Amino acid sequence: MARSALEPQVTHSCRGDPTAMLQFLNAALATELVCVLRYRRHHFMARSLGAKRVAEEFLVHADEQLAHADLIAERIVQLGGEPDFAPATLCERSHARYAPANSLLEMVQENLGAARSAIEGYRGQIEALAESDRTRRMLEGILGVQEAHADELGELLEDSSVR
């Protein structure tokens, strides 16, 4: 029999508390959304400083973070939860802070710190999930992009034009 689109898609390999998983995913959603906002601000600020290459990198990262937020929100719904997009509590629920930053160096440092924090959180959650779990596979994909972001931001820190 075909699965209803509204029926929660929990795999049998999903270990642990489903409520805890939904809480983690909603915190991850908040983190991704805060990162989108921070990267977008930094994109425009870097552009105003004449740092076109850095600005474009921030915009690419913002778009990728938004794609992660969409994946996470969809997975929350698949698991029978409700994605929390409430702006009033977004920063409270996020594992990354929203730091405006005004210099290129501050922007890169803030974004690198957030990427490293996300990497740590995703790695911990991945380890708690079974190999064949759909949520784990989604998080592994997001983790790979976050690691690439950290590498790219680290390279930007080495660039003398950022300092």
C-alpha positions, -999 to 999 in steps of 0.1 A, spaced: 0 0 0 13 35 -9 24 58 19 3 89 25 22 122 20 11 132 54 21 100 72 54 105 92 83 89 74 103 75 104 127 48 94 131 17 116 168 25 119 161 57 136 173 53 172 165 74 201 138 97 211 118 112 182 109 142 202 146 149 208 153 145 171 126 170 163 141 194 188 175 190 174 162 195 138 143 227 148 175 240 165 194 231 133 167 249 113 171 280 135 209 279 131 207 276 93 182 306 92 204 328 114 234 319 92 214 329 61 207 363 76 242 368 88 258 358 55 234 380 36 242 410 57 279 403 53 275 399 16 261 435 13 286 449 38 315 433 20 303 445 -13 300 481 1 337 477 12 347 468 -24 354 432 -15 335 417 -44 351 382 -42 344 379 -5 309 393 -10 301 367 -36 314 339 -14 291 351 14 262 351 -10 269 315 -22 271 304 14 238 322 23 221 304 -6 235 270 5 224 276 41 189 284 29 189 251 9 199 234 42 170 251 60 146 238 34 159 203 37 156 203 74 121 218 75 110 192 50 125 164 72 108 178 103 74 176 85 82 141 72 89 130 108 55 144 119 68 176 134 63 213 127 92 234 115 96 265 138 102 296 117 91 320 144 113 351 141 109 362 177 128 332 191 151 324 161 183 336 178 175 319 211 170 285 194 201 289 171 235 274 179 251 302 159 249 338 168 239 367 146 269 390 146 267 420 123 305 426 121 317 456 102 352 446 89 360 419 65 381 402 90 353 402 116 328 389 90 350 360 80 358 351 116 322 352 126 312 330 97 340 306 103 331 302 140 295 295 131 305 269 105 328 252 130 299 251 156 275 237 130 301 210 120 305 200 157 267 198 162 260 178 130 288 153 137 275 146 171 239 140 158 252 119 129 270 96 153 237 90 172 219 78 142 220 44 124 239 42 92 208 37 70 187 65 87 174 91 62 180 119 86 216 108 90 221 108 53 206 143 50 228 156 78 259 140 63 252 160 31 248 192 50 279 185 70 300 181 38 289 216 27 296 231 61 331 216 60 336 231 26 324 265 40 349 262 68 377 254 44 368 284 21 365 308 51 399 296 64 414 303 30 398 338 31 415 344 65 449 337 49 441 363 22 459 396 30 431 417 15 408 405 42 431 416 70 
